[in-house]
């Protein structure tokens, strides 16, 4: 996931670029990670152009993602710049067809690090004081009314996730439906 070109409101700011298996490894991936570390250190954002320069053209692009919780001061925020495993989850948000649990194996199953740029790296949700987000998923966003979309308490959400054209619908029809990798930059 990368910051979208037309992002202006800080929500639904991201695009998901889909790559074939084993893209996140090897020399070109290592160079991409170095470039991303340098660019973000100086306040820049990783763009589709950056990713495609190092990793090649993506197989598919999905827009309308938010990598931020509905309220980062109240809920956890999945850390940017990290590679996570995702797997099809038994948990489903109300009305959702699918959801995918995020895991950073160094933190534990179903857990990912809290982003240090939000709340000084401490997840403010209960129980407070943790430096990780427990139960972060990829799933659909909800129409909250009055033109607002949300439904994230630390998850990565997309408008239309389960619909044709959404990432969840795409993953449901892919060979690797059950699991894969996700790399987040915002």
PEWO-V706126 format. One record per backbone hydrogen bond with DSSP energy under -0.5 kcal/mol. NH is the residue of the N-H (numbers start at 1). CO is the residue of the C=O. E is the energy in kcal/mol with one decimal. If there is no record, write none. Layout:
nh:NH co:CO e:E
nh:NH co:CO e:E
This chain:
nh:2 co:15 e:-2.5
nh:3 co:46 e:-1.1
nh:4 co:13 e:-4.8
nh:7 co:4 e:-1.2
nh:14 co:65 e:-2.6
nh:15 co:2 e:-2.8
nh:16 co:62 e:-3.3
nh:17 co:15 e:-0.6
nh:18 co:16 e:-0.5
nh:18 co:60 e:-3.3
nh:23 co:20 e:-1.2
nh:25 co:23 e:-2.0
nh:29 co:25 e:-0.5
nh:30 co:26 e:-2.1
nh:31 co:27 e:-2.4
nh:32 co:28 e:-2.2
nh:33 co:29 e:-2.4
nh:34 co:30 e:-1.9
nh:35 co:31 e:-2.8
nh:36 co:32 e:-2.9
nh:37 co:33 e:-2.3
nh:38 co:34 e:-2.2
nh:39 co:35 e:-3.0
nh:40 co:36 e:-2.7
nh:41 co:37 e:-1.8
nh:42 co:38 e:-1.5
nh:43 co:40 e:-1.7
nh:44 co:39 e:-2.7
nh:51 co:47 e:-2.2
nh:52 co:48 e:-3.0
nh:53 co:49 e:-1.9
nh:54 co:50 e:-1.8
nh:55 co:51 e:-3.4
nh:56 co:52 e:-1.2
nh:59 co:18 e:-2.9
nh:60 co:18 e:-1.1
nh:62 co:16 e:-2.8
nh:65 co:14 e:-2.0
nh:66 co:157 e:-2.9
nh:70 co:152 e:-2.8
nh:72 co:69 e:-0.5
nh:74 co:71 e:-2.5
nh:75 co:71 e:-2.9
nh:76 co:153 e:-0.6
nh:79 co:113 e:-2.3
nh:81 co:184 e:-4.6
nh:82 co:184 e:-0.5
nh:84 co:82 e:-0.5
nh:84 co:182 e:-3.5
nh:85 co:103 e:-2.7
nh:86 co:180 e:-2.3
nh:87 co:101 e:-1.6
nh:88 co:178 e:-2.8
nh:89 co:99 e:-2.7
nh:96 co:93 e:-2.3
nh:100 co:138 e:-2.1
nh:101 co:87 e:-2.5
nh:102 co:136 e:-2.8
nh:103 co:85 e:-2.5
nh:104 co:108 e:-0.7
nh:104 co:111 e:-2.7
nh:105 co:103 e:-0.6
nh:107 co:104 e:-2.4
nh:108 co:104 e:-2.2
nh:111 co:108 e:-2.1
nh:112 co:133 e:-2.1
nh:114 co:131 e:-2.0
nh:115 co:77 e:-3.1
nh:118 co:115 e:-1.5
nh:121 co:115 e:-0.7
nh:121 co:118 e:-1.5
nh:122 co:119 e:-1.8
nh:123 co:130 e:-3.6
nh:129 co:123 e:-1.2
nh:130 co:123 e:-0.7
nh:130 co:127 e:-0.6
nh:133 co:112 e:-3.7
nh:134 co:132 e:-0.5
nh:135 co:110 e:-3.4
nh:135 co:133 e:-0.5
nh:136 co:110 e:-0.5
nh:138 co:100 e:-2.5
nh:139 co:137 e:-0.5
nh:139 co:156 e:-2.1
nh:141 co:158 e:-2.4
nh:142 co:150 e:-3.2
nh:144 co:142 e:-0.8
nh:144 co:148 e:-2.7
nh:145 co:148 e:-0.7
nh:148 co:145 e:-1.9
nh:150 co:142 e:-2.3
nh:153 co:151 e:-0.5
nh:156 co:137 e:-2.6
nh:157 co:66 e:-2.0
nh:157 co:155 e:-0.6
nh:158 co:139 e:-1.5
nh:159 co:64 e:-2.1
nh:161 co:158 e:-1.4
nh:163 co:160 e:-0.9
nh:166 co:163 e:-2.8
nh:168 co:161 e:-0.7
nh:169 co:161 e:-1.9
nh:170 co:166 e:-2.2
nh:171 co:167 e:-3.1
nh:172 co:168 e:-2.1
nh:173 co:169 e:-0.9
nh:173 co:170 e:-0.9
nh:174 co:171 e:-1.2
nh:177 co:174 e:-1.1
nh:179 co:176 e:-1.1
nh:180 co:86 e:-1.9
nh:182 co:84 e:-2.7
nh:184 co:82 e:-1.7
nh:185 co:1 e:-2.1
